[in-house]
Amino acid sequence: MFKVAQELIGILGIDQRRLRLEWVSSSEGARFAEVVTGFTEQIKELGPCGLKQAA
């Protein structure tokens, strides 16, 4: 299902790096923080998406 979502956002013209799936256990608080921080940094580096908002 994740692959389908990646393909769909690609079709819409959205960079596929804006979608990520990570498996993190509830006991892995530090790993969760690392994943979220890393993904946030990646999105900031990519900059604005470029899609216009619907009216």
C-alpha positions in Angstrom: 0.0 0.0 0.0 2.9 2.4 0.7 4.3 1.9 -2.8 0.9 2.9 -4.2 0.9 6.0 -2.1 4.4 6.9 -3.4 3.3 6.4 -7.0 0.3 8.6 -6.5 2.2 11.5 -5.0 4.7 11.2 -7.8 1.8 11.4 -10.3 0.6 14.5 -8.5 4.1 16.1 -8.9 5.0 15.9 -5.3 8.6 14.8 -4.5 8.4 11.2 -3.1 10.9 12.1 -0.4 8.0 13.9 1.3 6.5 10.6 2.2 8.2 8.2 4.6 7.1 5.1 6.5 9.1 4.0 9.5 8.3 1.2 12.0 9.0 2.3 15.5 8.0 0.4 18.7 6.3 2.2 21.5 9.4 1.3 23.6 11.7 3.2 21.2 11.2 6.8 22.3 14.7 7.9 21.4 14.4 6.3 17.9 11.1 7.9 17.4 12.6 11.3 18.2 15.5 10.7 15.8 13.1 9.6 13.0 10.9 12.7 13.4 13.8 15.1 13.7 15.5 13.6 10.6 12.4 13.7 8.6 11.6 17.3 9.6 15.1 18.4 8.6 14.7 16.6 5.2 11.4 18.4 4.6 12.9 21.8 5.5 15.8 21.1 3.0 13.3 20.3 0.3 11.5 23.6 0.8 8.0 24.4 -0.2 6.1 21.7 -2.0 5.0 24.0 -4.8 1.5 22.8 -5.1 -1.2 25.5 -5.1 -3.9 25.4 -2.5 -7.5 24.9 -3.6 -9.6 28.0 -3.4 
